[in-house]
């Protein structure tokens, strides 16, 4: 699983950080960071709720 943040689009609303059910996203130096990338359950909440579409999840082909 790869989660990419477009920091130019990010408005620092912290929705991704607050809504992640597994606490994968952390907040460091005023930007979101991935704390535990291998534990993401691909719920897409962070991507769906980002108001500026600054988050993109990439699902590896091996996952399918």
PQR file with spaces between the fields and no chain letter, atoms N, CA, C, O and H, PARSE charges and radii, in Angstrom:
ATOM       1  N    UNK     1       0.852   -1.180    0.000 -0.4000 1.5000
ATOM       2  CA   UNK     1       0.000    0.000    0.000 -0.0000 2.0000
ATOM       3  C    UNK     1       0.889    1.232    0.000  0.5500 1.7000
ATOM       4  O    UNK     1       1.849    1.333    0.764 -0.5500 1.4000
ATOM       5  N    UNK     2       0.550    2.146   -0.861 -0.4000 1.5000
ATOM       6  CA   UNK     2       1.262    3.414   -0.910 -0.0000 2.0000
ATOM       7  C    UNK     2       0.259    4.549   -0.784  0.5500 1.7000
ATOM       8  O    UNK     2      -0.720    4.612   -1.526 -0.5500 1.4000
ATOM       9  H    UNK     2      -0.230    2.064   -1.482  0.4000 1.0000
ATOM      10  N    UNK     3       0.509    5.430    0.148 -0.4000 1.5000
ATOM      11  CA   UNK     3      -0.320    6.616    0.315 -0.0000 2.0000
ATOM      12  C    UNK     3       0.544    7.815   -0.034  0.5500 1.7000
ATOM      13  O    UNK     3       1.598    8.029    0.564 -0.5500 1.4000
ATOM      14  H    UNK     3       1.304    5.379    0.752  0.4000 1.0000
ATOM      15  N    UNK     4       0.090    8.593   -1.003 -0.4000 1.5000
ATOM      16  CA   UNK     4       0.830    9.769   -1.427 -0.0000 2.0000
ATOM      17  C    UNK     4       0.072   11.028   -1.051  0.5500 1.7000
ATOM      18  O    UNK     4      -1.132   11.145   -1.279 -0.5500 1.4000
ATOM      19  H    UNK     4      -0.767    8.419   -1.489  0.4000 1.0000
ATOM      20  N    UNK     5       0.800   11.964   -0.472 -0.4000 1.5000
ATOM      21  CA   UNK     5       0.238   13.266   -0.133 -0.0000 2.0000
ATOM      22  C    UNK     5       0.776   14.299   -1.118  0.5500 1.7000
ATOM      23  O    UNK     5       1.980   14.351   -1.372 -0.5500 1.4000
ATOM      24  H    UNK     5       1.778   11.869   -0.287  0.4000 1.0000
ATOM      25  N    UNK     6      -0.097   15.103   -1.660 -0.4000 1.5000
ATOM      26  CA   UNK     6       0.316   16.243   -2.478 -0.0000 2.0000
ATOM      27  C    UNK     6       0.306   17.444   -1.549  0.5500 1.7000
ATOM      28  O    UNK     6      -0.738   18.052   -1.311 -0.5500 1.4000
ATOM      29  H    UNK     6      -1.074   15.061   -1.453  0.4000 1.0000
ATOM      30  N    UNK     7       1.479   17.781   -1.026 -0.4000 1.5000
ATOM      31  CA   UNK     7       1.565   18.829   -0.018 -0.0000 2.0000
ATOM      32  C    UNK     7       1.250   20.215   -0.562  0.5500 1.7000
ATOM      33  O    UNK     7       0.967   21.129    0.212 -0.5500 1.4000
ATOM      34  H    UNK     7       2.328   17.288   -1.220  0.4000 1.0000
ATOM      35  N    UNK     8       1.293   20.386   -1.868 -0.4000 1.5000
ATOM      36  CA   UNK     8       0.898   21.669   -2.462 -0.0000 2.0000
ATOM      37  C    UNK     8      -0.618   21.857   -2.403  0.5500 1.7000
ATOM      38  O    UNK     8      -1.103   22.983   -2.303 -0.5500 1.4000
ATOM      39  H    UNK     8       1.523   19.644   -2.498  0.4000 1.0000
ATOM      40  N    UNK     9      -1.361   20.758   -2.467 -0.4000 1.5000
ATOM      41  CA   UNK     9      -2.821   20.817   -2.386 -0.0000 2.0000
ATOM      42  C    UNK     9      -3.328   20.794   -0.951  0.5500 1.7000
ATOM      43  O    UNK     9      -4.432   21.260   -0.669 -0.5500 1.4000
ATOM      44  H    UNK     9      -0.967   19.842   -2.548  0.4000 1.0000
ATOM      45  N    UNK    10      -2.520   20.249   -0.045 -0.4000 1.5000
ATOM      46  CA   UNK    10      -2.935   20.074    1.351 -0.0000 2.0000
ATOM      47  C    UNK    10      -3.191   21.429    2.008  0.5500 1.7000
ATOM      48  O    UNK    10      -2.354   22.329    1.952 -0.5500 1.4000
ATOM      49  H    UNK    10      -1.624   19.870   -0.274  0.4000 1.0000
ATOM      50  N    UNK    11      -4.375   21.558    2.636 -0.4000 1.5000
ATOM      51  CA   UNK    11      -4.720   22.798    3.339 -0.0000 2.0000
ATOM      52  C    UNK    11      -4.586   22.640    4.860  0.5500 1.7000
ATOM      53  O    UNK    11      -5.003   23.512    5.622 -0.5500 1.4000
ATOM      54  H    UNK    11      -5.055   20.827    2.681  0.4000 1.0000
ATOM      55  N    UNK    12      -4.010   21.535    5.282 -0.4000 1.5000
ATOM      56  CA   UNK    12      -3.719   21.265    6.698 -0.0000 2.0000
ATOM      57  C    UNK    12      -4.970   21.257    7.576  0.5500 1.7000
ATOM      58  O    UNK    12      -4.964   21.768    8.696 -0.5500 1.4000
ATOM      59  H    UNK    12      -3.671   20.826    4.663  0.4000 1.0000
ATOM      60  N    UNK    13      -6.034   20.671    7.048 -0.4000 1.5000
ATOM      61  CA   UNK    13      -7.295   20.605    7.791 -0.0000 2.0000
ATOM      62  C    UNK    13      -7.300   19.482    8.834  0.5500 1.7000
ATOM      63  O    UNK    13      -8.139   19.474    9.734 -0.5500 1.4000
ATOM      64  H    UNK    13      -6.039   20.256    6.138  0.4000 1.0000
ATOM      65  N    UNK    14      -6.375   18.544    8.714 -0.4000 1.5000
ATOM      66  CA   UNK    14      -6.211   17.399    9.619 -0.0000 2.0000
ATOM      67  C    UNK    14      -7.339   16.362    9.530  0.5500 1.7000
ATOM      68  O    UNK    14      -7.438   15.497   10.400 -0.5500 1.4000
ATOM      69  H    UNK    14      -5.693   18.550    7.983  0.4000 1.0000
ATOM      70  N    UNK    15      -8.176   16.431    8.513 -0.4000 1.5000
ATOM      71  CA   UNK    15      -9.242   15.433    8.391 -0.0000 2.0000
ATOM      72  C    UNK    15      -8.675   14.024    8.253  0.5500 1.7000
ATOM      73  O    UNK    15      -9.177   13.093    8.881 -0.5500 1.4000
ATOM      74  H    UNK    15      -8.095   17.134    7.807  0.4000 1.0000
ATOM      75  N    UNK    16      -7.645   13.860    7.445 -0.4000 1.5000
ATOM      76  CA   UNK    16      -7.055   12.534    7.257 -0.0000 2.0000
ATOM      77  C    UNK    16      -6.539   11.980    8.585  0.5500 1.7000
ATOM      78  O    UNK    16      -6.739   10.808    8.905 -0.5500 1.4000
ATOM      79  H    UNK    16      -7.237   14.617    6.934  0.4000 1.0000
ATOM      80  N    UNK    17      -5.884   12.828    9.333 -0.4000 1.5000
ATOM      81  CA   UNK    17      -5.332   12.452   10.631 -0.0000 2.0000
ATOM      82  C    UNK    17      -6.436   12.102   11.623  0.5500 1.7000
ATOM      83  O    UNK    17      -6.322   11.123   12.360 -0.5500 1.4000
ATOM      84  H    UNK    17      -5.722   13.780    9.072  0.4000 1.0000
ATOM      85  N    UNK    18      -7.493   12.889   11.644 -0.4000 1.5000
ATOM      86  CA   UNK    18      -8.583   12.679   12.604 -0.0000 2.0000
ATOM      87  C    UNK    18      -9.484   11.504   12.236  0.5500 1.7000
ATOM      88  O    UNK    18     -10.042   10.861   13.125 -0.5500 1.4000
ATOM      89  H    UNK    18      -7.586   13.685   11.045  0.4000 1.0000
ATOM      90  N    UNK    19      -9.637   11.213   10.953 -0.4000 1.5000
ATOM      91  CA   UNK    19     -10.584   10.182   10.516 -0.0000 2.0000
ATOM      92  C    UNK    19      -9.985    8.793   10.322  0.5500 1.7000
ATOM      93  O    UNK    19     -10.732    7.819   10.225 -0.5500 1.4000
ATOM      94  H    UNK    19      -9.184   11.735   10.231  0.4000 1.0000
ATOM      95  N    UNK    20      -8.685    8.675   10.264 -0.4000 1.5000
ATOM      96  CA   UNK    20      -8.067    7.360   10.036 -0.0000 2.0000
ATOM      97  C    UNK    20      -8.414    6.424   11.193  0.5500 1.7000
ATOM      98  O    UNK    20      -8.000    6.671   12.326 -0.5500 1.4000
ATOM      99  H    UNK    20      -8.078    9.467   10.343  0.4000 1.0000
ATOM     100  N    UNK    21      -9.168    5.353   10.927 -0.4000 1.5000
ATOM     101  CA   UNK    21      -9.611    4.473   12.013 -0.0000 2.0000
ATOM     102  C    UNK    21      -8.487    3.655   12.646  0.5500 1.7000
ATOM     103  O    UNK    21      -8.640    3.166   13.765 -0.5500 1.4000
ATOM     104  H    UNK    21      -9.505    5.153   10.007  0.4000 1.0000
ATOM     105  N    UNK    22      -7.376    3.500   11.957 -0.4000 1.5000
ATOM     106  CA   UNK    22      -6.277    2.698   12.492 -0.0000 2.0000
ATOM     107  C    UNK    22      -5.088    3.536   12.936  0.5500 1.7000
ATOM     108  O    UNK    22      -4.039    2.988   13.276 -0.5500 1.4000
ATOM     109  H    UNK    22      -7.252    3.898   11.047  0.4000 1.0000
ATOM     110  N    UNK    23      -5.236    4.845   12.937 -0.4000 1.5000
ATOM     111  CA   UNK    23      -4.176    5.751   13.399 -0.0000 2.0000
ATOM     112  C    UNK    23      -2.892    5.577   12.594  0.5500 1.7000
ATOM     113  O    UNK    23      -1.792    5.641   13.141 -0.5500 1.4000
ATOM     114  H    UNK    23      -6.088    5.290   12.661  0.4000 1.0000
ATOM     115  N    UNK    24      -3.043    5.356   11.291 -0.4000 1.5000
ATOM     116  CA   UNK    24      -1.898    5.167   10.395 -0.0000 2.0000
ATOM     117  C    UNK    24      -1.252    6.511   10.075  0.5500 1.7000
ATOM     118  O    UNK    24      -0.035    6.604    9.915 -0.5500 1.4000
ATOM     119  H    UNK    24      -3.937    5.304   10.846  0.4000 1.0000
ATOM     120  N    UNK    25      -2.079    7.548    9.984 -0.4000 1.5000
ATOM     121  CA   UNK    25      -1.598    8.877    9.629 -0.0000 2.0000
ATOM     122  C    UNK    25      -1.272    9.649   10.906  0.5500 1.7000
ATOM     123  O    UNK    25      -2.067    9.698   11.845 -0.5500 1.4000
ATOM     124  H    UNK    25      -3.067    7.473   10.114  0.4000 1.0000
ATOM     125  N    UNK    26      -0.108   10.237   10.915 -0.4000 1.5000
ATOM     126  CA   UNK    26       0.312   11.070   12.037 -0.0000 2.0000
ATOM     127  C    UNK    26       0.472   12.507   11.542  0.5500 1.7000
ATOM     128  O    UNK    26       0.436   12.752   10.336 -0.5500 1.4000
ATOM     129  H    UNK    26       0.537   10.197   10.153  0.4000 1.0000
ATOM     130  N    UNK    27       0.644   13.427   12.431 -0.4000 1.5000
ATOM     131  CA   UNK    27       0.785   14.837   12.079 -0.0000 2.0000
ATOM     132  C    UNK    27       2.134   15.322   12.597  0.5500 1.7000
ATOM     133  O    UNK    27       2.340   15.426   13.806 -0.5500 1.4000
ATOM     134  H    UNK    27       0.674   13.228   13.411  0.4000 1.0000
ATOM     135  N    UNK    28       3.057   15.621   11.672 -0.4000 1.5000
ATOM     136  CA   UNK    28       4.406   16.038   12.045 -0.0000 2.0000
ATOM     137  C    UNK    28       4.791   17.298   11.284  0.5500 1.7000
ATOM     138  O    UNK    28       4.580   17.387   10.075 -0.5500 1.4000
ATOM     139  H    UNK    28       2.889   15.537   10.690  0.4000 1.0000
ATOM     140  N    UNK    29       5.344   18.254   11.977 -0.4000 1.5000
ATOM     141  CA   UNK    29       5.806   19.498   11.354 -0.0000 2.0000
ATOM     142  C    UNK    29       4.724   20.145   10.498  0.5500 1.7000
ATOM     143  O    UNK    29       4.995   20.666    9.416 -0.5500 1.4000
ATOM     144  H    UNK    29       5.515   18.182   12.960  0.4000 1.0000
ATOM     145  N    UNK    30       3.503   20.101   11.000 -0.4000 1.5000
ATOM     146  CA   UNK    30       2.350   20.740   10.363 -0.0000 2.0000
ATOM     147  C    UNK    30       1.918   20.110    9.039  0.5500 1.7000
ATOM     148  O    UNK    30       1.261   20.767    8.232 -0.5500 1.4000
ATOM     149  H    UNK    30       3.282   19.678   11.879  0.4000 1.0000
ATOM     150  N    UNK    31       2.279   18.838    8.805 -0.4000 1.5000
ATOM     151  CA   UNK    31       1.829   18.107    7.617 -0.0000 2.0000
ATOM     152  C    UNK    31       1.536   16.654    7.988  0.5500 1.7000
ATOM     153  O    UNK    31       2.094   16.138    8.956 -0.5500 1.4000
ATOM     154  H    UNK    31       2.812   18.304    9.461  0.4000 1.0000
ATOM     155  N    UNK    32       0.666   15.992    7.226 -0.4000 1.5000
ATOM     156  CA   UNK    32       0.392   14.580    7.498 -0.0000 2.0000
ATOM     157  C    UNK    32       1.547   13.689    7.038  0.5500 1.7000
ATOM     158  O    UNK    32       2.188   13.950    6.019 -0.5500 1.4000
ATOM     159  H    UNK    32       0.212   16.411    6.439  0.4000 1.0000
ATOM     160  N    UNK    33       1.791   12.652    7.800 -0.4000 1.5000
ATOM     161  CA   UNK    33       2.817   11.653    7.471 -0.0000 2.0000
ATOM     162  C    UNK    33       2.235   10.272    7.726  0.5500 1.7000
ATOM     163  O    UNK    33       1.292   10.127    8.504 -0.5500 1.4000
ATOM     164  H    UNK    33       1.271   12.441    8.628  0.4000 1.0000
ATOM     165  N    UNK    34       2.782    9.279    7.087 -0.4000 1.5000
ATOM     166  CA   UNK    34       2.347    7.903    7.286 -0.0000 2.0000
ATOM     167  C    UNK    34       3.184    7.276    8.395  0.5500 1.7000
ATOM     168  O    UNK    34       4.409    7.196    8.303 -0.5500 1.4000
ATOM     169  H    UNK    34       3.548    9.397    6.455  0.4000 1.0000
ATOM     170  N    UNK    35       2.506    6.841    9.432 -0.4000 1.5000
ATOM     171  CA   UNK    35       3.168    6.278   10.609 -0.0000 2.0000
ATOM     172  C    UNK    35       3.408    4.773   10.441  0.5500 1.7000
ATOM     173  O    UNK    35       4.505    4.288   10.715 -0.5500 1.4000
ATOM     174  H    UNK    35       1.511    6.906    9.508  0.4000 1.0000
ATOM     175  N    UNK    36       2.401    4.044    9.997 -0.4000 1.5000
ATOM     176  CA   UNK    36       2.474    2.592    9.830 -0.0000 2.0000
ATOM     177  C    UNK    36       1.930    2.208    8.455  0.5500 1.7000
ATOM     178  O    UNK    36       0.792    1.747    8.369 -0.5500 1.4000
ATOM     179  H    UNK    36       1.509    4.438    9.774  0.4000 1.0000
ATOM     180  N    UNK    37       2.694    2.378    7.379 -0.4000 1.5000
ATOM     181  CA   UNK    37       2.170    2.136    6.028 -0.0000 2.0000
ATOM     182  C    UNK    37       1.710    0.708    5.779  0.5500 1.7000
ATOM     183  O    UNK    37       0.776    0.492    5.007 -0.5500 1.4000
ATOM     184  H    UNK    37       3.619    2.752    7.449  0.4000 1.0000
ATOM     185  N    UNK    38       2.334   -0.253    6.404 -0.4000 1.5000
ATOM     186  CA   UNK    38       1.974   -1.655    6.166 -0.0000 2.0000
ATOM     187  C    UNK    38       0.710   -2.089    6.892  0.5500 1.7000
ATOM     188  O    UNK    38       0.225   -3.198    6.670 -0.5500 1.4000
ATOM     189  H    UNK    38       3.093   -0.078    7.031  0.4000 1.0000
ATOM     190  N    UNK    39       0.176   -1.252    7.742 -0.4000 1.5000
ATOM     191  CA   UNK    39      -1.032   -1.606    8.489 -0.0000 2.0000
ATOM     192  C    UNK    39      -2.304   -0.995    7.911  0.5500 1.7000
ATOM     193  O    UNK    39      -3.391   -1.202    8.451 -0.5500 1.4000
ATOM     194  H    UNK    39       0.570   -0.351    7.922  0.4000 1.0000
ATOM     195  N    UNK    40      -2.179   -0.250    6.829 -0.4000 1.5000
ATOM     196  CA   UNK    40      -3.344    0.367    6.192 -0.0000 2.0000
ATOM     197  C    UNK    40      -4.280   -0.729    5.673  0.5500 1.7000
ATOM     198  O    UNK    40      -3.836   -1.659    4.999 -0.5500 1.4000
ATOM     199  H    UNK    40      -1.296   -0.081    6.391  0.4000 1.0000
ATOM     200  N    UNK    41      -5.558   -0.619    5.986 -0.4000 1.5000
ATOM     201  CA   UNK    41      -6.553   -1.606    5.557 -0.0000 2.0000
ATOM     202  C    UNK    41      -7.332   -1.159    4.315  0.5500 1.7000
ATOM     203  O    UNK    41      -8.349   -1.758    3.965 -0.5500 1.4000
ATOM     204  H    UNK    41      -5.918    0.137    6.533  0.4000 1.0000
ATOM     205  N    UNK    42      -6.853   -0.115    3.663 -0.4000 1.5000
ATOM     206  CA   UNK    42      -7.401    0.385    2.403 -0.0000 2.0000
ATOM     207  C    UNK    42      -8.889    0.713    2.532  0.5500 1.7000
ATOM     208  O    UNK    42      -9.703    0.257    1.729 -0.5500 1.4000
ATOM     209  H    UNK    42      -6.027    0.371    3.947  0.4000 1.0000
ATOM     210  N    UNK    43      -9.228    1.486    3.521 -0.4000 1.5000
ATOM     211  CA   UNK    43     -10.627    1.886    3.711 -0.0000 2.0000
ATOM     212  C    UNK    43     -10.983    3.102    2.857  0.5500 1.7000
ATOM     213  O    UNK    43     -12.162    3.385    2.642 -0.5500 1.4000
ATOM     214  H    UNK    43      -8.567    1.857    4.174  0.4000 1.0000
ATOM     215  N    UNK    44      -9.970    3.821    2.370 -0.4000 1.5000
ATOM     216  CA   UNK    44     -10.133    4.996    1.506 -0.0000 2.0000
ATOM     217  C    UNK    44     -10.793    6.194    2.192  0.5500 1.7000
ATOM     218  O    UNK    44     -11.154    7.155    1.513 -0.5500 1.4000
ATOM     219  H    UNK    44      -9.012    3.591    2.545  0.4000 1.0000
ATOM     220  N    UNK    45     -10.959    6.165    3.500 -0.4000 1.5000
ATOM     221  CA   UNK    45     -11.578    7.297    4.198 -0.0000 2.0000
ATOM     222  C    UNK    45     -10.742    8.557    4.018  0.5500 1.7000
ATOM     223  O    UNK    45     -11.289    9.626    3.743 -0.5500 1.4000
ATOM     224  H    UNK    45     -10.666    5.384    4.052  0.4000 1.0000
ATOM     225  N    UNK    46      -9.442    8.449    4.168 -0.4000 1.5000
ATOM     226  CA   UNK    46      -8.582    9.635    4.046 -0.0000 2.0000
ATOM     227  C    UNK    46      -8.702   10.245    2.650  0.5500 1.7000
ATOM     228  O    UNK    46      -8.833   11.461    2.506 -0.5500 1.4000
ATOM     229  H    UNK    46      -8.998    7.581    4.392  0.4000 1.0000
ATOM     230  N    UNK    47      -8.658    9.407    1.641 -0.4000 1.5000
ATOM     231  CA   UNK    47      -8.757    9.901    0.261 -0.0000 2.0000
ATOM     232  C    UNK    47     -10.136   10.481   -0.024  0.5500 1.7000
ATOM     233  O    UNK    47     -10.249   11.535   -0.649 -0.5500 1.4000
ATOM     234  H    UNK    47      -8.552    8.420    1.757  0.4000 1.0000
ATOM     235  N    UNK    48     -11.165    9.812    0.420 -0.4000 1.5000
ATOM     236  CA   UNK    48     -12.532   10.261    0.145 -0.0000 2.0000
ATOM     237  C    UNK    48     -12.889   11.557    0.862  0.5500 1.7000
ATOM     238  O    UNK    48     -13.637   12.377    0.328 -0.5500 1.4000
ATOM     239  H    UNK    48     -11.073    8.955    0.928  0.4000 1.0000
ATOM     240  N    UNK    49     -12.362   11.747    2.057 -0.4000 1.5000
ATOM     241  CA   UNK    49     -12.738   12.913    2.856 -0.0000 2.0000
ATOM     242  C    UNK    49     -11.815   14.116    2.682  0.5500 1.7000
ATOM     243  O    UNK    49     -12.098   15.184    3.225 -0.5500 1.4000
ATOM     244  H    UNK    49     -11.754   11.081    2.490  0.4000 1.0000
ATOM     245  N    UNK    50     -10.745   13.972    1.956 -0.4000 1.5000
ATOM     246  CA   UNK    50      -9.825   15.097    1.747 -0.0000 2.0000
ATOM     247  C    UNK    50     -10.513   16.143    0.868  0.5500 1.7000
ATOM     248  O    UNK    50     -10.859   15.850   -0.277 -0.5500 1.4000
ATOM     249  H    UNK    50     -10.515   13.104    1.514  0.4000 1.0000
ATOM     250  N    UNK    51     -10.716   17.357    1.384 -0.4000 1.5000
ATOM     251  CA   UNK    51     -11.462   18.374    0.634 -0.0000 2.0000
ATOM     252  C    UNK    51     -10.748   18.875   -0.621  0.5500 1.7000
ATOM     253  O    UNK    51     -11.393   19.405   -1.525 -0.5500 1.4000
ATOM     254  H    UNK    51     -10.435   17.595    2.314  0.4000 1.0000
ATOM     255  N    UNK    52      -9.430   18.714   -0.687 -0.4000 1.5000
ATOM     256  CA   UNK    52      -8.692   19.194   -1.858 -0.0000 2.0000
ATOM     257  C    UNK    52      -8.151   18.061   -2.725  0.5500 1.7000
ATOM     258  O    UNK    52      -7.416   18.303   -3.683 -0.5500 1.4000
ATOM     259  H    UNK    52      -8.905   18.284    0.048  0.4000 1.0000
ATOM     260  N    UNK    53      -8.515   16.829   -2.390 -0.4000 1.5000
ATOM     261  CA   UNK    53      -8.047   15.644   -3.130 -0.0000 2.0000
ATOM     262  C    UNK    53      -6.524   15.566   -3.154  0.5500 1.7000
ATOM     263  O    UNK    53      -5.922   15.263   -4.184 -0.5500 1.4000
ATOM     264  H    UNK    53      -9.113   16.632   -1.612  0.4000 1.0000
ATOM     265  N    UNK    54      -5.915   15.842   -2.012 -0.4000 1.5000
ATOM     266  CA   UNK    54      -4.466   15.830   -1.889 -0.0000 2.0000
ATOM     267  C    UNK    54      -3.905   14.455   -1.539  0.5500 1.7000
ATOM     268  O    UNK    54      -2.691   14.297   -1.413 -0.5500 1.4000
ATOM     269  H    UNK    54      -6.403   16.088   -1.175  0.4000 1.0000
ATOM     270  N    UNK    55      -4.775   13.461   -1.382 -0.4000 1.5000
ATOM     271  CA   UNK    55      -4.341   12.119   -0.999 -0.0000 2.0000
ATOM     272  C    UNK    55      -4.727   11.134   -2.087  0.5500 1.7000
ATOM     273  O    UNK    55      -5.862   11.122   -2.564 -0.5500 1.4000
ATOM     274  H    UNK    55      -5.762   13.589   -1.485  0.4000 1.0000
ATOM     275  N    UNK    56      -3.762   10.308   -2.472 -0.4000 1.5000
ATOM     276  CA   UNK    56      -3.999    9.247   -3.439 -0.0000 2.0000
ATOM     277  C    UNK    56      -3.455    7.944   -2.879  0.5500 1.7000
ATOM     278  O    UNK    56      -2.298    7.866   -2.465 -0.5500 1.4000
ATOM     279  H    UNK    56      -2.840   10.318   -2.085  0.4000 1.0000
ATOM     280  N    UNK    57      -4.302    6.921   -2.872 -0.4000 1.5000
ATOM     281  CA   UNK    57      -3.867    5.601   -2.437 -0.0000 2.0000
ATOM     282  C    UNK    57      -3.552    4.764   -3.661  0.5500 1.7000
ATOM     283  O    UNK    57      -4.292    4.781   -4.645 -0.5500 1.4000
ATOM     284  H    UNK    57      -5.242    6.984   -3.208  0.4000 1.0000
ATOM     285  N    UNK    58      -2.459    4.036   -3.595 -0.4000 1.5000
ATOM     286  CA   UNK    58      -2.075    3.125   -4.667 -0.0000 2.0000
ATOM     287  C    UNK    58      -2.141    1.709   -4.111  0.5500 1.7000
ATOM     288  O    UNK    58      -1.501    1.386   -3.111 -0.5500 1.4000
ATOM     289  H    UNK    58      -1.859    4.022   -2.796  0.4000 1.0000
ATOM     290  N    UNK    59      -2.909    0.893   -4.765 -0.4000 1.5000
ATOM     291  CA   UNK    59      -3.054   -0.500   -4.335 -0.0000 2.0000
ATOM     292  C    UNK    59      -2.150   -1.375   -5.188  0.5500 1.7000
ATOM     293  O    UNK    59      -2.246   -1.341   -6.415 -0.5500 1.4000
ATOM     294  H    UNK    59      -3.429    1.155   -5.577  0.4000 1.0000
ATOM     295  N    UNK    60      -1.278   -2.155   -4.571 -0.4000 1.5000
ATOM     296  CA   UNK    60      -0.398   -3.020   -5.366 -0.0000 2.0000
ATOM     297  C    UNK    60      -1.182   -4.101   -6.098  0.5500 1.7000
ATOM     298  O    UNK    60      -2.186   -4.597   -5.586 -0.5500 1.4000
ATOM     299  H    UNK    60      -1.200   -2.182   -3.574  0.4000 1.0000
ATOM     300  N    UNK    61      -0.736   -4.460   -7.270 -0.4000 1.5000
ATOM     301  CA   UNK    61      -1.426   -5.483   -8.065 -0.0000 2.0000
ATOM     302  C    UNK    61      -1.494   -6.808   -7.307  0.5500 1.7000
ATOM     303  O    UNK    61      -2.474   -7.541   -7.440 -0.5500 1.4000
ATOM     304  H    UNK    61       0.079   -4.057   -7.686  0.4000 1.0000
ATOM     305  N    UNK    62      -0.491   -7.120   -6.533 -0.4000 1.5000
ATOM     306  CA   UNK    62      -0.477   -8.370   -5.764 -0.0000 2.0000
ATOM     307  C    UNK    62      -1.633   -8.432   -4.768  0.5500 1.7000
ATOM     308  O    UNK    62      -2.021   -9.518   -4.338 -0.5500 1.4000
ATOM     309  H    UNK    62       0.305   -6.525   -6.425  0.4000 1.0000
ATOM     310  N    UNK    63      -2.177   -7.289   -4.402 -0.4000 1.5000
ATOM     311  CA   UNK    63      -3.304   -7.239   -3.454 -0.0000 2.0000
ATOM     312  C    UNK    63      -4.553   -7.865   -4.047  0.5500 1.7000
ATOM     313  O    UNK    63      -5.329   -8.500   -3.334 -0.5500 1.4000
ATOM     314  H    UNK    63      -1.861   -6.407   -4.751  0.4000 1.0000
ATOM     315  N    UNK    64      -4.753   -7.690   -5.348 -0.4000 1.5000
ATOM     316  CA   UNK    64      -5.951   -8.204   -6.007 -0.0000 2.0000
ATOM     317  C    UNK    64      -5.820   -9.687   -6.141  0.5500 1.7000
ATOM     318  O    UNK    64      -6.718  -10.340   -6.672 -0.5500 1.4000
ATOM     319  H    UNK    64      -4.122   -7.174   -5.927  0.4000 1.0000
